[in-house]
Amino acid sequence: MENTEKKIIFSGIQPTGTFTLGNYIGAISNWAKLQEEYNCIYSIVDMHAITVKQEPAKLRQHTIEAYALIMACGVDPNKSIAFIQSHNTNHAEANWILSCSTQFGELSRMTQFKAKSEKHPDDINAGLFTYPVLMAGDILLYNADLVPIGADQKQHLELARNVAQRFNQKYSETFKIPEPYIPDVGARVMSLADPTKKMSKSDENQNGCIYILDDKDTIVRKFKKAVTDSEAKVRYAQGKDGINNLMTIYSVVTGKSFDEIEREFDGKGYGDFKVAVGEAVADHLEPVRTKFAEYMSDKAYIKECYTKGAEAARRISSKVLRKAYKKVGFVID
Ligand code: AQP
């Protein structure tokens, strides 16, 4: 990852549970492909995860599993920098510097903050509120050009851009302004149980959510129960949220266009279609499950990879943080 000609990508994922098909399609499935063309920096963002209550032992376990999972999805720690966020304290420091260039009003408008506050009314902590500032630091510390995200993170990326621009105006050019990289298809995978809601790791309804480590029977069973509509015709159209979601998922895992899918299931019922989607997803994820088990049986290797990743992440981000410290007027020598 030393080629300086290539553009820089930063992306992160929270270790808040086993990744969903939404996380996979919207974000991580692209991470491996991007490694060839870009200098990629990927992070397991455990500092973001504690904005909602986590059981410490589980968070530790999920963090290691998340690291093994991104490798199982094709992230190669020899091609990319892959690290655990809390191993690089520059993120916490950048968070403070950038907080002082972020407005209370703009944070108040973040829909994820509103949604998570409603979901956790007994713990509306300051970290949940300032989450997007920490995320801005994650990206800006590496001079990222592009940030692959699902559509749900677009508002946060916009905030990161605004904060960077404001800082640059206040103190002169310091941070690169990042662009979002959102997939054309699959940017918003919806819950199978309620296709008006996004599929989420923390969804209480297990049937609505496909986890990428679910076995084939479980995946097919969940797809069979997917909420659809009464038209019984496989076609992509307004008002058919459930079918549109299944078509999107099927299109991503098979590479078929919506027209091809409509032709393939012409005259067939939703039952056949749901089974076909379930099987295609399960087969697509099978190699990920196998690789994940392999990595998890060698924890020493995982540790070696994330230790090396953190060193590289610290090296790059320290330069940018130092520059920001200098610009705001801290005594640095
Ligand atoms: N349903 C989704 N469709 C497409 N992309 C999605 N992403 C998440 N859900 C979908 C993308 O996955 C990346 C990592 O997300 P995250 O773990 O940092 O946090 P999140 O967006 O809050 O994901 P979850 O699954 O909903 O986690 P919890 O339940 O813990 O809040 C991001 O790029 C995101 O866009």
Residues whose N, C-alpha, C, O or C-beta is under 5 A from the ligand:
A	BS01	AQP	G12 I13 Q14 T16 G22 N23 G26 A27 P148 I149 G150 A151 D152 Q153 G186 A187 R188 V189 M190 K198 M199 S200 K201 S202 D203
